[in-house]
Amino acid sequence: MYNAAAHIAETLAAVSLQAIPEPWRLEIIVVDDASLDQSAQIVKIFPDGRVRLISNSVNSGRAHTRNVGLQAAEGEFCLFLDADCTYAHRHTVGVYIDLFTRGARACFGVVTTEGQGFWPRYQRVNFEKRRHHLNPLDMITTANFGAARDLLVRVGGFDEAYQKYGFEDRDLYFLLQKKLANKDVLILPHIQVVHRDSITIDQVCDKMFEAGYYSAAIFRRKHPQIYRRMTYARFDLTLMPKRLARIGTVMLRGRQW
């Protein structure tokens, strides 16, 4: 988590209330990525003895922070949940457990939203599009994800080169796909979490810029063929030098010298 004081108590409450079938046990690990707000203090006083807080000494990014949690986990399977998300119902973890019991090795759920603001409506529209066109390149998110711990360790966890927003989830998906020879990596729209944060259109643009400028470049170098099949590639001017040249010409013509 990073600066999640507004939502972390609600997230922990949703996890704490999950119905866990016998003989399974749930450990709850929260990794604080050097938050500047009261996030860590809220976690420390949360009334559930299963909650364990680990704090990064410096802000290290999403991939590293998730790996810290992975390394600290003791269970056979690990579930990942963003600090501003809650499970859609109290049996979500039980659904994951059932899938793992029946042989699944890695499962990706989806993120949805509630409310009528810009971000909730934007997310719902995208969710419906993705649900009807089940394209792994668009559905992948590790805000709602579970896998066998030994499998995650074998693929090296999340690539910590991704220090900015985006693409570390898709990168992990293709590593898992390769390790499992395209078997047992499931994308399941019925396993849902609700994103509770409220984001403005300016904040969305900032996130997309960060993902496009930093993270997309890393993913493009590692998985060039896969990247070209993604929606991002349609807007990547480095793949379209002629279009970039035309845009540059228009900009120069419009400039008053």
N, C-alpha and C positions, 0 to 999 in steps of 0.2 A: 504494500500500500504506500501511497505518497499523498500527503495532505488530504486524508480521507475522513477528517473529523466529523463532517456533516453526515456521513453514511455508515461508518464502520460499525457502530453499535447495532444498527438495523440489520446489517449483513451478518454479524455474529449471531444475533438473535435468530435469524432464519436458519443458520447452520445448526445452532444449538437445539432447535426444535425438530430437526429431522428425525424421522422414525427409522431407526437402524435395526434391521432384523438380526436375531441371534444366529450364530455366535459372533457376529462382526462387532468390531469396536471402532469408534471414530476418534481420531486425534485431530485437533484443530491448531494449525500452525499459521501465525500471522507474521509476515516479514515486513518490517517497516524500512522503507528506502530513504532514511534520513529526512523524515517529514519535518516541516517547519511549524506545523500547527500542533494541536493537542491529540493527534491520532494515537500515539503510543500510550499516553496517559489513559485514554478511554479504554484501550485494550487491556491495560493492566488491571483495571477495576471491574472488568466485565465478569459477572458472577457465574462462571462455568469453569470448573477446575481442569477441563480438557484443553483449554486455550493456552497456547504457549507463544510468547512474543520473542521474536529475534529481530535485532536492530542492526542495520548496516551503519557503519561509521561514517560513510560518505554516500551521497546519492549516486547510484550505480546503474540505474536503468531497469527496465522491466525484465529483460532476459536474465540478467545476473540475479535479480531479486527472486525470481521464480526458481532458479537453480539453487539458491540458498535454502529455500523451503524444501526442494526435492532432496537435497543432501541431508537435511535434518529429519526427514520423514522416516518412520520405522515400519509403516504398514506395507502390505503386499501391493496395494494399489494407491495411486495418488489422484486426487481431484483438485482442479485449480478453479478458483472463483475470484473475480475482481472485487476490490474493496467497495465498489459502489453498485454491486449487483446483489440480488437476493434470489434464492430458489423460488420457482413459481408455485410450488406446493411442498408439503412436508415429506413427501415420498420420493423426491427427486434423487436423493442419494441412494435410496433403496432400488430405484430403477437402474442406476449405474451398477450396483452390487449384483443385481439379477443378471445383467448383461455380462459382467465379468465371470460370474459363476457358470454361465453357459458358454464361456470360451472367448469372449471378446478381449482384445488386448489394448485397444485404444478407441475412445469414443469422443466425438465432438458434438456437443449440443449447440443450441442457438441462443441468441440474445434478443429479447423483445423489450417493449417499453409500455408504460401507461401514461395517461395524461393527454393534453391537447396542445402543448407547446410545439415549437418548431422541431426540436430534437425527437420527442416521442413520435410525432407524425411522420417525420423523415425515416426513422428506424422501422416503423410499421410498414410503410410503403416498400422499403427495401426488403424487409422480411418476407412479405407476400410474393414479391418478384422472385426471390431466391428459393422460396418454398416450392413454387411452381416450375422452376428451372433449376433443378438440383445440380448445380455446378460446383464442385468442390473448391474451385478457385475463389468463389464468392462467398461460400458458406463458412469457411474456416474461421474459428475464433477460439483462443485459449482462455477467454473470459469464462467459458463453460466447457470444461474438458476433463477427461480422466483417462488414465493409462496405467498399465503395470509398471511398478517402480523399476524393476530390473530392466525392462525394455527402454525406459527413458534414460537410465544410466548407460546402457549399451550404445545408444545413439549420441551420447554426450550432452543430453539435456538441451536447453535452449542455447542457440548460438549467441554468445555475449558480444559479438561484433555489433549486434542491433542494440544500440544504446538510446536511440530515439524511438518515437512512436511508430508502430506498424511493422508488419512483415515477419516478425519473429515467429508468429503463430503459423503462417503459411510455410515458412522454412521448416519448422518442426514437422508439420504434416507430411511433407515430401520425404523427409528423413525417415519417418516412421513407415511410410508407404514402401520405400526402398528396402528397409530392413525386413519388413514382413512380406515382401514380394506381392504388394497390392492386396493382401488378404487381411481381414480382421481390423481394418481401420474404418470405423463406422461414422457416418454423419447422420444425426438423428434429430430432425426438426421437432419431435415431440418432447425432447428434453430441453426445457426452457429455463432461462433465468431472466429476471426483470432488471433492466438497467435503471437505476434510481436517480442518477445525476441529471441535472438540467443544463444543457449546453446550448449556447447561442450560435447563430450562423457564423459569426466571426471566429468563435472558438473552433468550430468544425473546420473552417478554412485554415486556421493555424495548424490543426492536426494533420490535415491533408497535405499542407505544404511541408511539414516536418517529415511525414512519411515519404512524400515524393522526392524531396531533396536529399534526404539522408538514407533512409531505410531501403527505398526502392533501388537505389544504386547498388547496395550490397546484394540484395536478392537477384538483381539482374546479372551481376557478375557470377553468382553461384549457379543460377538456374536460368540461363538465357532463353532456352526454348519454352520453358514453362511461363516465363514472364511475358513473352510475346502473346500468350493466349489469355492474359489477364486484362481486365478493364483498364487498369492503370496504363498499360502499354499504348492504348489509343491516344493518351494525352502526353506521352513521353516524347518530347521533341528531339531527344538524342537519338531516337530511332527513326526520325523523319527529317533529315538534314535539309531537304528541299523546302519542306513546310517552314522550318526554322528560318531559312534564308528569306522566304517570302514575308514572314512576319517581321524580320529585321528590316527589310526594305520598306515595308509600310510604316514602321516606327520611325525610320530615318526621314521618310517623306513628310511625316507629320511634325517633325521636330523643327522648331524655329531657331535657325542659327544666326 
